[in-house]
């Protein structure tokens, strides 16, 4: 039996376990299983690998996407540039364990975003500057899309929400929420910008997928904007992880 799993803390709700368990059932895969490993301290990763010799792959979630980097033997180029890993391939040779890190968030985001882009989406506002934003910024740079990062507290190279002017919204037609604002159970929260300045040529993308339509998306949609939640990104990054583990 080959085991795959998710490390992070806490792991109260997991898309990954449900997704892969259903995948194995639907595709008649009987020799694979997917488990949750809620580890608070990333230093316990070594113990986890010793205790679970059947582990062949891991997904990585908050708060370990950056902290896991020093524990890897190799990191793919994209993940290294992003500075965050959310997928690990585990190989074992003669008693030695070899870990290679990947970032499938970037792939999932890019593949779900590209079909929606039009000529007016050449400039973006990225709300938040946490781990999820790293993959988003990497993709925008690859696609040649200029962006400004919007944060609540002053950080070098970013702007504050109070600095998102009507002029800025008129030139930056791609709006991306990478924060947990609007995510269940705090579904009444949202990036505080002037939604009256949004129109039909804007595209609002929210990495949140629970609920499927956040206040951010509903406010943008009410102004005629095209909207997209993070569910397809999640499916695509999961499939990419599966492909990596089975290479």
C-alpha positions in Angstrom: 0.0 0.0 0.0 1.4 3.4 -1.0 0.5 6.3 1.2 0.1 10.0 0.4 -0.9 12.7 2.8 -1.1 16.3 3.9 1.0 18.1 6.5 0.0 21.3 8.1 -1.6 22.6 11.3 -4.4 22.6 12.0 -6.0 20.3 9.5 -9.7 20.7 10.6 -11.0 20.7 7.0 -9.1 19.1 4.1 -10.0 19.3 0.5 -7.1 17.0 -0.3 -8.2 13.9 1.7 -11.7 14.0 0.3 -10.4 14.6 -3.2 -7.9 11.8 -3.3 -10.0 9.3 -1.4 -12.8 9.8 -3.9 -10.3 9.6 -6.8 -9.0 6.3 -5.6 -12.5 4.9 -5.2 -13.8 6.2 -8.5 -10.8 5.0 -10.5 -10.6 1.6 -8.7 -7.2 2.3 -7.2 -7.0 -0.1 -4.3 -3.3 0.1 -3.4 -3.1 3.8 -2.5 -4.4 5.7 0.6 -4.4 9.4 1.6 -4.0 10.5 5.2 -3.9 13.7 7.3 -0.8 14.4 9.3 -1.4 17.5 11.5 2.1 18.4 12.6 2.6 21.7 14.5 6.4 21.8 14.3 8.0 21.1 10.9 11.0 19.6 12.7 8.8 16.5 13.4 8.8 15.8 9.6 11.8 13.4 10.0 9.9 11.4 12.6 6.8 11.2 10.4 8.9 9.8 7.5 10.4 7.1 9.8 7.1 6.1 11.3 5.3 5.9 7.9 7.6 4.0 5.5 4.9 3.7 2.9 4.8 7.5 2.4 5.5 8.4 -1.2 4.2 11.9 -1.4 3.0 14.8 0.7 0.9 17.9 0.1 2.0 20.8 2.3 -0.3 23.5 3.7 -0.2 26.4 6.2 2.0 27.0 8.1 4.8 24.8 6.5 5.0 25.9 2.9 8.1 27.9 3.6 9.4 26.2 6.7 9.7 22.9 5.0 12.4 24.2 2.5 15.5 23.4 4.6 14.3 19.8 5.0 14.3 19.0 1.2 17.1 17.4 -0.8 16.1 19.2 -4.0 13.6 21.9 -5.0 12.3 22.4 -8.6 13.2 25.7 -10.2 9.6 27.2 -10.0 9.2 26.4 -6.3 12.7 27.8 -5.6 11.8 31.1 -7.4 8.4 31.3 -5.6 10.1 30.5 -2.2 7.3 28.1 -1.2 6.6 24.3 -1.6 3.2 22.7 -1.4 4.0 19.2 -2.8 6.8 16.8 -1.9 7.8 13.6 -3.8 9.4 11.0 -1.5 11.9 8.5 -2.8 13.7 5.9 -0.7 17.1 4.4 -1.8 19.0 1.8 0.4 17.6 3.2 3.6 18.1 6.8 2.6 15.0 9.1 2.1 15.2 11.7 -0.7 12.7 14.6 -0.7 12.0 16.8 -3.8 9.8 19.9 -3.4 7.4 21.4 -6.0 4.9 24.2 -6.1 1.7 23.1 -7.8 -0.2 26.2 -6.6 1.4 28.2 -9.4 0.4 25.7 -12.0 -3.2 25.5 -10.7 -3.6 29.3 -10.6 -2.1 29.9 -14.1 -4.1 27.1 -15.8 -7.4 28.4 -14.3 -6.6 32.1 -14.9 -5.3 32.0 -18.5 -8.6 31.2 -20.3 -10.2 34.3 -18.7 -7.5 36.8 -19.6 -8.2 39.5 -22.3 -6.2 42.4 -23.6 -7.4 44.8 -20.8 -6.0 42.5 -18.0 -2.4 43.8 -18.3 -2.2 45.2 -14.7 -3.3 43.5 -11.5 -3.9 44.3 -7.8 -3.0 41.4 -5.5 -4.6 41.6 -2.1 -2.4 40.1 0.6 1.3 39.1 0.6 1.4 35.8 2.4 2.4 32.3 1.1 -0.4 32.1 -1.5 0.6 35.4 -3.0 4.1 34.1 -3.7 2.7 31.7 -6.3 0.3 34.3 -7.7 3.1 36.9 -8.2 5.3 34.3 -9.9 2.5 33.5 -12.4 1.8 37.2 -13.1 5.5 37.8 -13.8 5.6 34.8 -16.2 2.5 36.1 -18.0 4.0 39.6 -18.3 1.3 41.2 -16.1 2.3 44.2 -14.0 1.0 44.1 -10.4 0.8 46.0 -7.2 0.5 44.2 -3.8 -2.1 45.6 -1.4 -1.7 45.1 2.3 -3.1 46.3 5.6 0.2 47.2 7.3 3.1 49.0 5.6 5.5 46.7 3.8 8.2 47.7 1.4 7.2 47.3 -2.2 3.5 47.3 -1.5 0.6 49.7 -1.0 -2.1 50.1 1.6 -5.8 49.5 1.0 -6.3 53.3 1.6 -4.1 53.9 -1.5 -6.3 51.9 -3.9 -7.7 55.0 -5.6 -10.4 55.1 -8.4 -7.5 55.9 -10.8 -5.7 52.7 -9.8 -8.9 50.6 -10.2 -9.4 52.1 -13.6 -6.0 50.9 -14.9 -5.7 47.6 -12.9 -8.5 45.5 -14.2 -7.4 42.2 -12.7 -8.2 41.9 -9.0 -6.8 38.9 -7.0 -7.6 38.0 -3.4 -4.9 35.8 -1.8 -6.0 36.6 1.8 -8.4 34.5 3.9 -10.9 37.4 3.9 -14.4 35.9 3.2 -13.4 32.4 3.9 -15.7 30.3 6.1 -16.5 30.8 8.9 -15.7 34.6 8.5 -17.8 34.9 5.4 -18.7 38.5 6.0 -15.2 39.8 5.5 -13.7 41.2 2.2 -10.9 43.3 0.9 -12.0 46.9 1.6 -11.8 48.7 -1.7 -14.3 51.0 -3.5 -16.4 48.5 -5.4 -18.3 51.2 -7.2 -15.1 51.8 -9.3 -15.3 48.2 -10.7 -16.9 47.5 -14.1 -17.6 44.9 -16.7 -14.0 44.9 -17.9 -12.7 43.9 -14.5 -11.9 40.3 -13.6 -12.1 39.4 -9.9 -10.3 36.2 -8.9 -10.5 34.8 -5.3 -8.3 32.0 -4.2 -10.9 31.2 -1.5 -13.3 28.4 -2.5 -15.4 28.0 0.7 -17.9 29.6 0.2 -17.9 29.4 -3.6 -18.9 33.0 -3.9 -17.3 35.3 -1.3 -18.4 38.8 -0.5 -15.5 40.0 -2.6 -16.8 38.1 -5.6 -20.4 39.0 -5.1 -19.6 42.8 -4.8 -17.5 42.6 -8.0 -20.2 40.7 -9.8 -22.8 43.2 -8.8 -20.8 45.8 -10.7 -20.7 43.6 -13.8 -17.2 42.1 -13.3 -16.3 38.6 -14.4 -15.6 36.5 -11.3 -13.7 33.2 -10.5 -13.2 31.3 -7.3 -10.3 29.1 -6.3 -12.0 25.7 -6.7 -10.6 24.9 -10.2 -7.2 26.0 -9.1 -7.4 23.5 -6.3 -8.4 20.6 -8.6 -5.7 21.5 -11.1 -3.0 21.7 -8.4 -4.2 18.3 -6.9 -4.0 16.6 -10.3 -0.5 18.1 -10.9 0.6 16.7 -7.5 -0.7 13.3 -8.6 1.2 13.5 -11.8 4.4 14.4 -10.0 4.1 11.5 -7.5 3.5 9.0 -10.4 6.3 10.2 -12.7 
